[in-house]
């Protein structure tokens, strides 16, 4: 089964190009943000912890959305994200059993 951290790590590695990975917020919720361009339009994929779950939402630039508009990926009790250095992301989460797990992911395209 996939854990929250392996999911985040895989998403970063799959989409790491031209500095398009960042941290930000979606309606006040901390999020990993992946920027992509399709047919000259900009889209953002937000990955975030909301209501005890990891969620993902892809939206075209300029469209108003909220965290509840995403898709639940898996249960998480708590997830924190920070960029400890340029291109180095630190993730800490608590799984449903209460175990705290940490991981660092480096972005190569920075």
N, CA, C and O atoms as a Tinker XYZ file with bonds, in Angstrom:
   440  protein
     1  N      0.842000   -1.180000    0.000000    73     2
     2  CA     0.000000    0.000000    0.000000    64     1     3
     3  C      0.888000    1.244000    0.000000    63     2     4     5
     4  O      2.031000    1.219000    0.456000    81     3
     5  N      0.338000    2.303000   -0.512000    73     3     6
     6  CA     1.065000    3.560000   -0.641000    64     5     7
     7  C      0.931000    4.390000    0.626000    63     6     8     9
     8  O     -0.166000    4.498000    1.172000    81     7
     9  N      2.003000    4.968000    1.097000    73     7    10
    10  CA     1.922000    5.888000    2.221000    64     9    11
    11  C      1.872000    7.311000    1.678000    63    10    12    13
    12  O      2.156000    7.558000    0.506000    81    11
    13  N      1.510000    8.224000    2.542000    73    11    14
    14  CA     1.444000    9.634000    2.141000    64    13    15
    15  C      2.795000   10.136000    1.653000    63    14    16    17
    16  O      2.867000   10.862000    0.661000    81    15
    17  N      3.855000    9.759000    2.336000    73    15    18
    18  CA     5.175000   10.258000    1.949000    64    17    19
    19  C      5.662000    9.683000    0.632000    63    18    20    21
    20  O      6.279000   10.396000   -0.159000    81    19
    21  N      5.398000    8.411000    0.382000    73    19    22
    22  CA     5.815000    7.846000   -0.900000    64    21    23
    23  C      4.994000    8.452000   -2.035000    63    22    24    25
    24  O      5.497000    8.619000   -3.146000    81    23
    25  N      3.748000    8.779000   -1.762000    73    23    26
    26  CA     2.899000    9.434000   -2.764000    64    25    27
    27  C      3.465000   10.818000   -3.108000    63    26    28    29
    28  O      3.603000   11.163000   -4.281000    81    27
    29  N      3.787000   11.601000   -2.081000    73    27    30
    30  CA     4.357000   12.933000   -2.307000    64    29    31
    31  C      5.690000   12.842000   -3.050000    63    30    32    33
    32  O      5.929000   13.590000   -3.997000    81    31
    33  N      6.542000   11.940000   -2.626000    73    31    34
    34  CA     7.856000   11.760000   -3.250000    64    33    35
    35  C      7.703000   11.406000   -4.730000    63    34    36    37
    36  O      8.390000   11.974000   -5.578000    81    35
    37  N      6.816000   10.479000   -5.035000    73    35    38
    38  CA     6.611000   10.060000   -6.423000    64    37    39
    39  C      6.063000   11.203000   -7.281000    63    38    40    41
    40  O      6.490000   11.385000   -8.421000    81    39
    41  N      5.123000   11.969000   -6.733000    73    39    42
    42  CA     4.570000   13.106000   -7.475000    64    41    43
    43  C      5.653000   14.137000   -7.780000    63    42    44    45
    44  O      5.692000   14.697000   -8.876000    81    43
    45  N      6.525000   14.383000   -6.816000    73    43    46
    46  CA     7.618000   15.333000   -7.047000    64    45    47
    47  C      8.553000   14.802000   -8.131000    63    46    48    49
    48  O      8.902000   15.539000   -9.053000    81    47
    49  N      8.956000   13.557000   -8.040000    73    47    50
    50  CA     9.884000   12.994000   -9.030000    64    49    51
    51  C      9.268000   12.924000  -10.426000    63    50    52    53
    52  O      9.971000   13.144000  -11.412000    81    51
    53  N      7.990000   12.626000  -10.532000    73    51    54
    54  CA     7.323000   12.552000  -11.836000    64    53    55
    55  C      7.208000   13.913000  -12.513000    63    54    56    57
    56  O      7.175000   13.995000  -13.741000    81    55
    57  N      7.147000   14.978000  -11.722000    73    55    58
    58  CA     6.845000   16.301000  -12.277000    64    57    59
    59  C      7.951000   17.328000  -12.094000    63    58    60    61
    60  O      7.718000   18.521000  -12.287000    81    59
    61  N      9.126000   16.899000  -11.733000    73    59    62
    62  CA    10.247000   17.789000  -11.436000    64    61    63
    63  C     10.876000   18.301000  -12.730000    63    62    64    65
    64  O     11.730000   17.643000  -13.323000    81    63
    65  N     10.439000   19.484000  -13.157000    73    63    66
    66  CA    11.049000   20.111000  -14.324000    64    65    67
    67  C     10.845000   21.623000  -14.269000    63    66    68    69
    68  O      9.777000   22.104000  -13.889000    81    67
    69  N     11.853000   22.343000  -14.643000    73    67    70
    70  CA    11.801000   23.797000  -14.758000    64    69    71
    71  C     11.353000   24.509000  -13.483000    63    70    72    73
    72  O     10.716000   25.559000  -13.567000    81    71
    73  N     11.665000   23.975000  -12.321000    73    71    74
    74  CA    11.326000   24.640000  -11.068000    64    73    75
    75  C      9.851000   24.764000  -10.789000    63    74    76    77
    76  O      9.422000   25.722000  -10.144000    81    75
    77  N      9.053000   23.804000  -11.267000    73    75    78
    78  CA     7.605000   23.911000  -11.153000    64    77    79
    79  C      7.018000   23.308000   -9.876000    63    78    80    81
    80  O      5.798000   23.183000   -9.768000    81    79
    81  N      7.855000   22.933000   -8.908000    73    79    82
    82  CA     7.393000   22.366000   -7.649000    64    81    83
    83  C      7.584000   23.420000   -6.562000    63    82    84    85
    84  O      8.663000   23.997000   -6.433000    81    83
    85  N      6.538000   23.668000   -5.785000    73    83    86
    86  CA     6.646000   24.655000   -4.710000    64    85    87
    87  C      5.678000   24.304000   -3.589000    63    86    88    89
    88  O      4.854000   23.398000   -3.716000    81    87
    89  N      5.795000   25.037000   -2.499000    73    87    90
    90  CA     4.830000   24.943000   -1.410000    64    89    91
    91  C      4.028000   26.233000   -1.388000    63    90    92    93
    92  O      4.549000   27.307000   -1.691000    81    91
    93  N      2.775000   26.119000   -1.033000    73    91    94
    94  CA     1.897000   27.279000   -0.949000    64    93    95
    95  C      0.636000   26.872000   -0.222000    63    94    96    97
    96  O      0.647000   25.953000    0.597000    81    95
    97  N     -0.451000   27.558000   -0.524000    73    95    98
    98  CA    -1.715000   27.228000    0.122000    64    97    99
    99  C     -2.842000   27.139000   -0.897000    63    98   100   101
   100  O     -2.804000   27.756000   -1.962000    81    99
   101  N     -3.830000   26.362000   -0.538000    73    99   102
   102  CA    -5.087000   26.288000   -1.274000    64   101   103
   103  C     -6.169000   26.692000   -0.286000    63   102   104   105
   104  O     -6.520000   25.918000    0.604000    81   103
   105  N     -6.694000   27.890000   -0.438000    73   103   106
   106  CA    -7.725000   28.398000    0.459000    64   105   107
   107  C     -7.297000   28.269000    1.925000    63   106   108   109
   108  O     -8.089000   27.882000    2.783000    81   107
   109  N     -6.013000   28.604000    2.197000    73   107   110
   110  CA    -5.489000   28.578000    3.550000    64   109   111
   111  C     -4.925000   27.248000    4.018000    63   110   112   113
   112  O     -4.424000   27.159000    5.139000    81   111
   113  N     -4.991000   26.216000    3.196000    73   111   114
   114  CA    -4.479000   24.887000    3.554000    64   113   115
   115  C     -3.106000   24.700000    2.906000    63   114   116   117
   116  O     -2.961000   24.846000    1.692000    81   115
   117  N     -2.093000   24.372000    3.731000    73   115   118
   118  CA    -0.743000   24.139000    3.207000    64   117   119
   119  C     -0.768000   23.062000    2.137000    63   118   120   121
   120  O     -1.401000   22.019000    2.304000    81   119
   121  N     -0.070000   23.324000    1.029000    73   119   122
   122  CA    -0.128000   22.416000   -0.120000    64   121   123
   123  C      1.210000   22.323000   -0.835000    63   122   124   125
   124  O      1.984000   23.279000   -0.881000    81   123
   125  N      1.459000   21.148000   -1.390000    73   123   126
   126  CA     2.505000   20.970000   -2.377000    64   125   127
   127  C      1.852000   21.358000   -3.700000    63   126   128   129
   128  O      0.764000   20.879000   -4.019000    81   127
   129  N      2.505000   22.215000   -4.464000    73   127   130
   130  CA     1.905000   22.712000   -5.706000    64   129   131
   131  C      2.806000   22.353000   -6.879000    63   130   132   133
   132  O      4.009000   22.617000   -6.865000    81   131
   133  N      2.203000   21.752000   -7.885000    73   131   134
   134  CA     2.910000   21.384000   -9.112000    64   133   135
   135  C      2.287000   22.183000  -10.245000    63   134   136   137
   136  O      1.090000   22.069000  -10.507000    81   135
   137  N      3.100000   22.993000  -10.917000    73   135   138
   138  CA     2.615000   23.803000  -12.034000    64   137   139
   139  C      2.930000   23.086000  -13.342000    63   138   140   141
   140  O      4.049000   22.617000  -13.549000    81   139
   141  N      1.930000   23.005000  -14.226000    73   139   142
   142  CA     2.107000   22.349000  -15.517000    64   141   143
   143  C      1.405000   23.163000  -16.594000    63   142   144   145
   144  O      0.424000   23.855000  -16.325000    81   143
   145  N      1.919000   23.073000  -17.816000    73   143   146
   146  CA     1.302000   23.761000  -18.943000    64   145   147
   147  C      0.828000   22.726000  -19.955000    63   146   148   149
   148  O      1.592000   21.862000  -20.385000    81   147
   149  N     -0.457000   22.827000  -20.331000    73   147   150
   150  CA    -1.059000   21.960000  -21.350000    64   149   151
   151  C     -1.746000   22.851000  -22.373000    63   150   152   153
   152  O     -2.593000   23.670000  -22.019000    81   151
   153  N     -1.389000   22.695000  -23.618000    73   151   154
   154  CA    -2.006000   23.468000  -24.698000    64   153   155
   155  C     -2.027000   24.960000  -24.358000    63   154   156   157
   156  O     -3.057000   25.619000  -24.497000    81   155
   157  N     -0.886000   25.485000  -23.912000    73   155   158
   158  CA    -0.698000   26.897000  -23.577000    64   157   159
   159  C     -1.553000   27.387000  -22.412000    63   158   160   161
   160  O     -1.715000   28.596000  -22.245000    81   159
   161  N     -2.095000   26.493000  -21.614000    73   159   162
   162  CA    -2.858000   26.870000  -20.422000    64   161   163
   163  C     -2.124000   26.331000  -19.200000    63   162   164   165
   164  O     -1.577000   25.229000  -19.224000    81   163
   165  N     -2.122000   27.127000  -18.127000    73   163   166
   166  CA    -1.430000   26.737000  -16.900000    64   165   167
   167  C     -2.409000   26.034000  -15.964000    63   166   168   169
   168  O     -3.529000   26.494000  -15.741000    81   167
   169  N     -1.952000   24.907000  -15.424000    73   167   170
   170  CA    -2.722000   24.138000  -14.450000    64   169   171
   171  C     -1.880000   23.954000  -13.201000    63   170   172   173
   172  O     -0.652000   23.893000  -13.265000    81   171
   173  N     -2.555000   23.866000  -12.068000    73   171   174
   174  CA    -1.897000   23.605000  -10.795000    64   173   175
   175  C     -2.465000   22.340000  -10.186000    63   174   176   177
   176  O     -3.681000   22.151000  -10.145000    81   175
   177  N     -1.584000   21.477000   -9.715000    73   175   178
   178  CA    -1.990000   20.313000   -8.935000    64   177   179
   179  C     -1.617000   20.609000   -7.493000    63   178   180   181
   180  O     -0.455000   20.865000   -7.178000    81   179
   181  N     -2.611000   20.572000   -6.627000    73   179   182
   182  CA    -2.421000   20.792000   -5.196000    64   181   183
   183  C     -2.511000   19.445000   -4.489000    63   182   184   185
   184  O     -3.436000   18.671000   -4.735000    81   183
   185  N     -1.560000   19.169000   -3.620000    73   183   186
   186  CA    -1.607000   17.974000   -2.777000    64   185   187
   187  C     -1.518000   18.473000   -1.345000    63   186   188   189
   188  O     -0.597000   19.211000   -0.997000    81   187
   189  N     -2.482000   18.069000   -0.505000    73   187   190
   190  CA    -2.619000   18.681000    0.810000    64   189   191
   191  C     -3.341000   17.752000    1.779000    63   190   192   193
   192  O     -4.030000   16.814000    1.380000    81   191
   193  N     -3.159000   18.044000    3.063000    73   191   194
   194  CA    -3.875000   17.310000    4.114000    64   193   195
   195  C     -5.087000   18.139000    4.507000    63   194   196   197
   196  O     -4.981000   19.332000    4.793000    81   195
   197  N     -6.255000   17.475000    4.516000    73   195   198
   198  CA    -7.513000   18.160000    4.818000    64   197   199
   199  C     -8.485000   17.126000    5.376000    63   198   200   201
   200  O     -8.655000   16.051000    4.800000    81   199
   201  N     -9.114000   17.447000    6.485000    73   199   202
   202  CA   -10.085000   16.557000    7.117000    64   201   203
   203  C     -9.557000   15.127000    7.270000    63   202   204   205
   204  O    -10.219000   14.164000    6.884000    81   203
   205  N     -8.351000   15.005000    7.842000    73   203   206
   206  CA    -7.724000   13.709000    8.146000    64   205   207
   207  C     -7.460000   12.829000    6.936000    63   206   208   209
   208  O     -7.474000   11.603000    7.038000    81   207
   209  N     -7.219000   13.454000    5.791000    73   207   210
   210  CA    -6.893000   12.692000    4.585000    64   209   211
   211  C     -5.924000   13.499000    3.722000    63   210   212   213
   212  O     -5.850000   14.723000    3.830000    81   211
   213  N     -5.194000   12.804000    2.877000    73   211   214
   214  CA    -4.369000   13.434000    1.857000    64   213   215
   215  C     -5.246000   13.590000    0.623000    63   214   216   217
   216  O     -5.889000   12.636000    0.186000    81   215
   217  N     -5.269000   14.778000    0.070000    73   215   218
   218  CA    -6.124000   15.101000   -1.073000    64   217   219
   219  C     -5.273000   15.569000   -2.238000    63   218   220   221
   220  O     -4.138000   16.010000   -2.058000    81   219
   221  N     -5.836000   15.467000   -3.440000    73   219   222
   222  CA    -5.196000   16.009000   -4.643000    64   221   223
   223  C     -6.252000   16.712000   -5.474000    63   222   224   225
   224  O     -7.385000   16.248000   -5.603000    81   223
   225  N     -5.852000   17.844000   -6.032000    73   223   226
   226  CA    -6.767000   18.621000   -6.864000    64   225   227
   227  C     -5.984000   19.264000   -7.991000    63   226   228   229
   228  O     -4.989000   19.946000   -7.744000    81   227
   229  N     -6.416000   19.058000   -9.217000    73   227   230
   230  CA    -5.805000   19.712000  -10.380000    64   229   231
   231  C     -6.804000   20.720000  -10.915000    63   230   232   233
   232  O     -7.974000   20.395000  -11.120000    81   231
   233  N     -6.341000   21.953000  -11.141000    73   231   234
   234  CA    -7.240000   23.022000  -11.568000    64   233   235
   235  C     -6.509000   23.974000  -12.511000    63   234   236   237
   236  O     -5.310000   24.214000  -12.373000    81   235
   237  N     -7.251000   24.502000  -13.459000    73   235   238
   238  CA    -6.687000   25.486000  -14.375000    64   237   239
   239  C     -6.502000   26.806000  -13.643000    63   238   240   241
   240  O     -7.316000   27.175000  -12.797000    81   239
   241  N     -5.429000   27.516000  -13.970000    73   239   242
   242  CA    -5.146000   28.816000  -13.371000    64   241   243
   243  C     -6.357000   29.735000  -13.531000    63   242   244   245
   244  O     -6.945000   29.831000  -14.608000    81   243
   245  N     -6.717000   30.410000  -12.432000    73   243   246
   246  CA    -7.822000   31.364000  -12.472000    64   245   247
   247  C     -9.167000   30.811000  -12.040000    63   246   248   249
   248  O    -10.126000   31.570000  -11.905000    81   247
   249  N     -9.260000   29.508000  -11.820000    73   247   250
   250  CA   -10.521000   28.892000  -11.391000    64   249   251
   251  C    -10.545000   28.840000   -9.865000    63   250   252   253
   252  O     -9.595000   28.358000   -9.247000    81   251
   253  N    -11.613000   29.328000   -9.258000    73   251   254
   254  CA   -11.744000   29.295000   -7.799000    64   253   255
   255  C    -12.181000   27.912000   -7.343000    63   254   256   257
   256  O    -13.166000   27.364000   -7.838000    81   255
   257  N    -11.439000   27.357000   -6.396000    73   255   258
   258  CA   -11.747000   26.044000   -5.827000    64   257   259
   259  C    -11.487000   26.093000   -4.326000    63   258   260   261
   260  O    -10.891000   27.041000   -3.815000    81   259
   261  N    -11.939000   25.068000   -3.640000    73   259   262
   262  CA   -11.667000   24.933000   -2.215000    64   261   263
   263  C    -11.118000   23.532000   -1.966000    63   262   264   265
   264  O    -11.228000   22.673000   -2.841000    81   263
   265  N    -10.528000   23.276000   -0.794000    73   263   266
   266  CA    -9.951000   21.956000   -0.508000    64   265   267
   267  C    -10.946000   20.803000   -0.664000    63   266   268   269
   268  O    -10.547000   19.703000   -1.044000    81   267
   269  N    -12.206000   21.028000   -0.384000    73   267   270
   270  CA   -13.186000   19.946000   -0.480000    64   269   271
   271  C    -13.468000   19.536000   -1.929000    63   270   272   273
   272  O    -14.116000   18.516000   -2.161000    81   271
   273  N    -12.989000   20.315000   -2.906000    73   271   274
   274  CA   -13.192000   19.985000   -4.322000    64   273   275
   275  C    -12.230000   18.912000   -4.825000    63   274   276   277
   276  O    -12.406000   18.398000   -5.930000    81   275
   277  N    -11.218000   18.565000   -4.033000    73   275   278
   278  CA   -10.221000   17.589000   -4.451000    64   277   279
   279  C    -10.710000   16.159000   -4.304000    63   278   280   281
   280  O    -11.875000   15.899000   -4.003000    81   279
   281  N     -9.776000   15.241000   -4.527000    73   279   282
   282  CA   -10.036000   13.811000   -4.399000    64   281   283
   283  C     -9.220000   13.263000   -3.234000    63   282   284   285
   284  O     -8.015000   13.499000   -3.149000    81   283
   285  N     -9.880000   12.530000   -2.336000    73   283   286
   286  CA    -9.165000   11.911000   -1.218000    64   285   287
   287  C     -8.269000   10.802000   -1.748000    63   286   288   289
   288  O     -8.691000    9.976000   -2.558000    81   287
   289  N     -7.018000   10.797000   -1.276000    73   287   290
   290  CA    -6.055000    9.787000   -1.700000    64   289   291
   291  C     -5.916000    8.705000   -0.634000    63   290   292   293
   292  O     -6.052000    7.518000   -0.930000    81   291
   293  N     -5.644000    9.114000    0.610000    73   291   294
   294  CA    -5.515000    8.166000    1.721000    64   293   295
   295  C     -5.619000    8.908000    3.038000    63   294   296   297
   296  O     -5.503000   10.133000    3.077000    81   295
   297  N     -5.835000    8.175000    4.112000    73   295   298
   298  CA    -5.987000    8.767000    5.440000    64   297   299
   299  C     -4.646000    9.216000    6.000000    63   298   300   301
   300  O     -3.652000    8.494000    5.917000    81   299
   301  N     -4.629000   10.415000    6.571000    73   299   302
   302  CA    -3.502000   10.907000    7.356000    64   301   303
   303  C     -4.077000   11.705000    8.522000    63   302   304   305
   304  O     -5.078000   12.406000    8.374000    81   303
   305  N     -3.439000   11.593000    9.670000    73   303   306
   306  CA    -3.909000   12.341000   10.825000    64   305   307
   307  C     -3.352000   13.755000   10.814000    63   306   308   309
   308  O     -4.052000   14.706000   11.161000    81   307
   309  N     -2.104000   13.892000   10.420000    73   307   310
   310  CA    -1.456000   15.193000   10.417000    64   309   311
   311  C     -0.348000   15.161000    9.373000    63   310   312   313
   312  O      0.362000   14.165000    9.240000    81   311
   313  N     -0.206000   16.259000    8.632000    73   311   314
   314  CA     0.854000   16.347000    7.631000    64   313   315
   315  C      1.396000   17.764000    7.647000    63   314   316   317
   316  O      0.635000   18.725000    7.534000    81   315
   317  N      2.694000   17.896000    7.786000    73   315   318
   318  CA     3.323000   19.208000    7.677000    64   317   319
   319  C      4.317000   19.176000    6.533000    63   318   320   321
   320  O      4.942000   18.153000    6.255000    81   319
   321  N      4.450000   20.324000    5.873000    73   319   322
   322  CA     5.340000   20.474000    4.736000    64   321   323
   323  C      6.156000   21.741000    4.937000    63   322   324   325
   324  O      5.629000   22.770000    5.357000    81   323
   325  N      7.428000   21.659000    4.637000    73   323   326
   326  CA     8.255000   22.857000    4.672000    64   325   327
   327  C      9.395000   22.712000    3.677000    63   326   328   329
   328  O      9.828000   21.603000    3.364000    81   327
   329  N      9.871000   23.843000    3.188000    73   327   330
   330  CA    11.042000   23.856000    2.316000    64   329   331
   331  C     12.204000   24.323000    3.178000    63   330   332   333
   332  O     12.342000   25.518000    3.443000    81   331
   333  N     13.037000   23.392000    3.614000    73   331   334
   334  CA    14.117000   23.696000    4.550000    64   333   335
   335  C     15.299000   24.387000    3.879000    63   334   336   337
   336  O     16.069000   25.087000    4.537000    81   335
   337  N     15.439000   24.194000    2.593000    73   335   338
   338  CA    16.455000   24.864000    1.777000    64   337   339
   339  C     15.901000   24.905000    0.356000    63   338   340   341
   340  O     14.941000   24.201000    0.043000    81   339
   341  N     16.489000   25.710000   -0.488000    73   339   342
   342  CA    16.008000   25.817000   -1.867000    64   341   343
   343  C     15.951000   24.434000   -2.523000    63   342   344   345
   344  O     16.980000   23.789000   -2.723000    81   343
   345  N     14.741000   23.991000   -2.852000    73   343   346
   346  CA    14.576000   22.710000   -3.518000    64   345   347
   347  C     14.617000   21.491000   -2.620000    63   346   348   349
   348  O     14.620000   20.363000   -3.115000    81   347
   349  N     14.648000   21.692000   -1.299000    73   347   350
   350  CA    14.657000   20.559000   -0.369000    64   349   351
   351  C     13.403000   20.635000    0.507000    63   350   352   353
   352  O     13.269000   21.520000    1.352000    81   351
   353  N     12.504000   19.699000    0.287000    73   351   354
   354  CA    11.236000   19.677000    0.997000    64   353   355
   355  C     11.259000   18.651000    2.119000    63   354   356   357
   356  O     11.737000   17.530000    1.945000    81   355
   357  N     10.734000   19.052000    3.270000    73   355   358
   358  CA    10.631000   18.187000    4.442000    64   357   359
   359  C      9.147000   17.900000    4.685000    63   358   360   361
   360  O      8.334000   18.822000    4.760000    81   359
   361  N      8.806000   16.629000    4.806000    73   359   362
   362  CA     7.430000   16.220000    5.073000    64   361   363
   363  C      7.394000   15.389000    6.351000    63   362   364   365
   364  O      8.230000   14.507000    6.549000    81   363
   365  N      6.436000   15.672000    7.203000    73   363   366
   366  CA     6.229000   14.903000    8.421000    64   365   367
   367  C      4.740000   14.599000    8.505000    63   366   368   369
   368  O      3.904000   15.491000    8.363000    81   367
   369  N      4.421000   13.332000    8.736000    73   367   370
   370  CA     3.017000   13.013000    8.883000    64   369   371
   371  C      2.806000   11.951000    9.943000    63   370   372   373
   372  O      3.706000   11.183000   10.284000    81   371
   373  N      1.585000   11.937000   10.450000    73   371   374
   374  CA     1.173000   10.937000   11.426000    64   373   375
   375  C      0.174000   10.028000   10.741000    63   374   376   377
   376  O     -0.849000   10.492000   10.237000    81   375
   377  N      0.465000    8.724000   10.719000    73   375   378
   378  CA    -0.456000    7.792000   10.065000    64   377   379
   379  C     -1.628000    7.486000   11.004000    63   378   380   381
   380  O     -1.593000    7.876000   12.171000    81   379
   381  N     -2.647000    6.807000   10.523000    73   379   382
   382  CA    -3.826000    6.529000   11.350000    64   381   383
   383  C     -3.529000    5.755000   12.638000    63   382   384   385
   384  O     -4.320000    5.799000   13.581000    81   383
   385  N     -2.403000    5.051000   12.686000    73   383   386
   386  CA    -2.028000    4.312000   13.894000    64   385   387
   387  C     -1.250000    5.176000   14.882000    63   386   388   389
   388  O     -0.881000    4.698000   15.955000    81   387
   389  N     -0.991000    6.450000   14.538000    73   387   390
   390  CA    -0.293000    7.359000   15.428000    64   389   391
   391  C      1.211000    7.405000   15.255000    63   390   392   393
   392  O      1.892000    8.099000   16.009000    81   391
   393  N      1.748000    6.684000   14.281000    73   391   394
   394  CA     3.188000    6.666000   14.034000    64   393   395
   395  C      3.591000    7.922000   13.258000    63   394   396   397
   396  O      2.970000    8.257000   12.249000    81   395
   397  N      4.642000    8.622000   13.736000    73   395   398
   398  CA     5.150000    9.820000   13.069000    64   397   399
   399  C      6.257000    9.413000   12.109000    63   398   400   401
   400  O      7.199000    8.715000   12.484000    81   399
   401  N      6.129000    9.860000   10.864000    73   399   402
   402  CA     7.077000    9.488000    9.810000    64   401   403
   403  C      7.564000   10.758000    9.119000    63   402   404   405
   404  O      6.767000   11.640000    8.799000    81   403
   405  N      8.876000   10.850000    8.888000    73   403   406
   406  CA     9.474000   12.019000    8.245000    64   405   407
   407  C     10.220000   11.614000    6.977000    63   406   408   409
   408  O     10.750000   10.508000    6.862000    81   407
   409  N     10.242000   12.544000    6.037000    73   407   410
   410  CA    10.968000   12.287000    4.801000    64   409   411
   411  C     11.428000   13.618000    4.194000    63   410   412   413
   412  O     10.768000   14.644000    4.353000    81   411
   413  N     12.542000   13.586000    3.514000    73   411   414
   414  CA    13.058000   14.735000    2.776000    64   413   415
   415  C     13.095000   14.368000    1.305000    63   414   416   417
   416  O     13.440000   13.245000    0.938000    81   415
   417  N     12.737000   15.328000    0.473000    73   415   418
   418  CA    12.767000   15.115000   -0.973000    64   417   419
   419  C     13.451000   16.306000   -1.619000    63   418   420   421
   420  O     13.100000   17.456000   -1.356000    81   419
   421  N     14.417000   16.024000   -2.457000    73   419   422
   422  CA    15.147000   17.075000   -3.153000    64   421   423
   423  C     14.617000   17.221000   -4.573000    63   422   424   425
   424  O     14.404000   16.234000   -5.278000    81   423
   425  N     14.410000   18.462000   -4.974000    73   423   426
   426  CA    13.971000   18.760000   -6.325000    64   425   427
   427  C     15.218000   19.052000   -7.158000    63   426   428   429
   428  O     16.033000   19.895000   -6.784000    81   427
   429  N     15.362000   18.371000   -8.262000    73   427   430
   430  CA    16.572000   18.490000   -9.063000    64   429   431
   431  C     16.545000   19.679000  -10.033000    63   430   432   433
   432  O     17.602000   20.162000  -10.437000    81   431
   433  N     15.368000   20.149000  -10.406000    73   431   434
   434  CA    15.280000   21.178000  -11.442000    64   433   435
   435  C     15.415000   22.595000  -10.918000    63   434   436   437
   436  O     15.300000   23.542000  -11.696000    81   435
   437  N     15.655000   22.773000   -9.630000    73   435   438
   438  CA    15.760000   24.128000   -9.052000    64   437   439
   439  C     16.976000   24.840000   -9.556000    63   438   440
   440  O     17.222000   25.985000   -9.177000    81   439
